[in-house]
Amino acid sequence: MVVYDEEFLALVRLHMGPTLSDAGFEFNEVSLGSAPRGTPLVSDLRSNWLSRLLRRGDARPPMTTTTILYEADAQEFAERFPGSRERPTEPNCKDLWFHYEPFTGALDLDLQGERVDLGGVAEVVRDVSRSLQERVVALSHGLENSLSALRTKH
């Protein structure tokens, strides 16, 4: 039985908990799945159903990526962070996703499907030769800086 990476979850909670809470984010779930793909779903016209076929073939990566989801109320997020792009017209959630692939060391996060600008810490976050803790701490600083920039209207 394969389980999600508990160390990653513990590090995210430890190093980002206060930042996420201050920004209005609440933990939603942790799951195990395949890494986020840049390749969209492809329609299989012969059988008239959507299949998760990669344009390069039917190869599927193993389900090993630990994904952590935090959510914030989109209305409240827009009020707290007027520099954010999204202007919700009705109540919904603002999703913040953390992704960690332990076999490759890939670590990433996105806010509502868009990569978060990590500024000067991006190099540390993506350096797989560094410890996971060091990279999560850098990710935390990058997220803090990104949210701080969104507090002011552009």
C-alpha positions as CSV (number, residue, x, y, z in Angstrom):
1,M,0.0,0.0,0.0
2,V,1.4,3.4,-1.0
3,V,0.7,6.3,1.3
4,Y,1.3,10.0,0.9
5,D,4.5,11.6,2.1
6,E,3.9,12.3,5.8
7,E,7.2,14.2,6.2
8,F,6.1,16.6,3.5
9,L,2.7,17.2,5.1
10,A,4.3,17.8,8.6
11,L,6.9,20.2,7.1
12,V,4.2,22.2,5.3
13,R,2.1,22.4,8.4
14,L,5.0,23.4,10.6
15,H,6.6,26.0,8.4
16,M,3.6,27.4,6.6
17,G,0.8,27.0,9.1
18,P,0.8,30.6,10.5
19,T,1.2,32.1,7.0
20,L,-1.6,30.1,5.6
21,S,-3.9,30.8,8.6
22,D,-3.2,34.6,8.4
23,A,-4.0,34.5,4.7
24,G,-7.4,32.8,5.4
25,F,-6.4,29.3,4.1
26,E,-7.6,26.2,5.8
27,F,-6.4,22.7,5.3
28,N,-8.7,20.7,3.0
29,E,-7.0,17.4,2.1
30,V,-3.8,15.5,1.3
31,S,-3.8,13.0,-1.4
32,L,-1.6,10.8,-3.5
33,G,-1.7,11.0,-7.3
34,S,0.2,11.6,-10.4
35,A,2.1,14.7,-11.0
36,P,0.3,17.7,-12.5
37,R,0.4,17.5,-16.3
38,G,0.7,20.2,-18.9
39,T,-1.0,17.9,-21.4
40,P,-4.8,18.4,-21.4
41,L,-7.4,15.7,-21.6
42,V,-7.8,14.5,-25.2
43,S,-11.1,13.6,-26.7
44,D,-11.2,10.2,-28.2
45,L,-13.7,10.7,-31.0
46,R,-14.1,7.1,-31.9
47,S,-15.7,6.2,-28.6
48,N,-17.0,9.7,-27.9
49,W,-15.6,9.9,-24.4
50,L,-12.8,11.9,-22.7
51,S,-9.8,9.8,-21.9
52,R,-6.6,10.7,-20.1
53,L,-4.4,10.0,-23.1
54,L,-1.2,11.8,-23.4
55,R,-0.5,13.3,-26.8
56,R,2.7,11.3,-26.9
57,G,1.1,8.0,-26.1
58,D,-0.8,6.2,-23.3
59,A,2.1,6.0,-20.8
60,R,0.9,7.0,-17.4
61,P,3.3,8.1,-14.6
62,P,3.0,6.2,-11.3
63,M,0.7,7.7,-8.6
64,T,3.4,8.9,-6.2
65,T,3.0,12.7,-6.0
66,T,1.8,13.9,-2.6
67,T,-0.6,16.8,-3.1
68,I,-1.8,19.1,-0.3
69,L,-4.8,21.4,-0.7
70,Y,-5.6,24.4,1.3
71,E,-8.6,26.6,0.6
72,A,-9.7,30.1,1.3
73,D,-12.9,31.9,0.7
74,A,-12.4,33.7,-2.6
75,Q,-14.3,36.8,-1.6
76,E,-12.3,37.2,1.6
77,F,-9.1,36.4,-0.3
78,A,-9.8,39.2,-2.9
79,E,-10.5,41.7,0.0
80,R,-7.3,40.7,1.8
81,F,-5.2,40.6,-1.3
82,P,-6.4,43.3,-3.7
83,G,-3.4,42.6,-6.0
84,S,-4.7,39.2,-6.9
85,R,-6.1,38.6,-10.3
86,E,-9.3,36.9,-9.4
87,R,-12.4,39.0,-8.7
88,P,-15.1,36.5,-7.7
89,T,-18.7,37.5,-8.4
90,E,-20.1,34.8,-6.2
91,P,-18.8,32.9,-3.2
92,N,-16.3,30.2,-4.0
93,C,-12.9,28.8,-2.9
94,K,-9.4,30.0,-3.7
95,D,-7.2,26.8,-3.9
96,L,-3.6,26.7,-2.9
97,W,-1.9,23.4,-4.0
98,F,1.4,22.0,-2.8
99,H,2.9,19.2,-4.9
100,Y,5.8,16.9,-3.9
101,E,7.2,14.0,-6.0
102,P,9.6,12.1,-3.7
103,F,11.2,10.0,-6.4
104,T,12.4,13.1,-8.5
105,G,12.4,15.6,-5.6
106,A,10.2,18.0,-7.6
107,L,8.5,20.5,-5.3
108,D,5.9,23.0,-6.5
109,L,2.9,25.1,-5.5
110,D,0.2,26.9,-7.4
111,L,-2.6,29.3,-6.5
112,Q,-5.8,28.6,-8.4
113,G,-3.9,26.8,-11.1
114,E,-1.2,29.5,-11.5
115,R,2.4,29.0,-10.4
116,V,3.3,31.3,-7.4
117,D,6.2,33.7,-8.0
118,L,8.8,32.5,-5.5
119,G,11.3,35.3,-6.3
120,G,14.8,34.8,-5.0
121,V,14.0,31.5,-3.3
122,A,12.9,29.6,-6.4
123,E,16.4,28.3,-7.0
124,V,16.6,26.8,-3.5
125,V,13.1,25.3,-3.8
126,R,13.9,23.5,-7.0
127,D,17.4,22.4,-5.9
128,V,16.9,18.7,-5.3
129,S,20.3,18.3,-3.7
130,R,19.0,20.3,-0.6
131,S,17.1,18.7,2.2
132,L,13.3,18.7,1.9
133,Q,13.1,20.8,5.1
134,E,15.4,23.4,3.7
135,R,13.3,23.5,0.5
136,V,10.0,23.8,2.3
137,V,11.3,26.6,4.5
138,A,12.4,28.4,1.3
139,L,9.0,27.7,-0.2
140,S,7.4,29.2,2.9
141,H,9.4,32.4,2.5
142,G,8.5,32.6,-1.2
143,L,4.9,32.2,-0.4
144,E,5.0,34.9,2.3
145,N,6.7,37.3,-0.1
146,S,4.2,36.5,-2.9
147,L,1.2,37.1,-0.6
148,S,2.8,40.2,0.8
149,A,3.1,41.6,-2.8
150,L,-0.6,40.8,-3.4
151,R,-1.7,42.8,-0.4
152,T,-1.3,46.0,-2.4
153,K,-3.2,46.8,-5.5
154,H,-1.2,46.9,-8.7
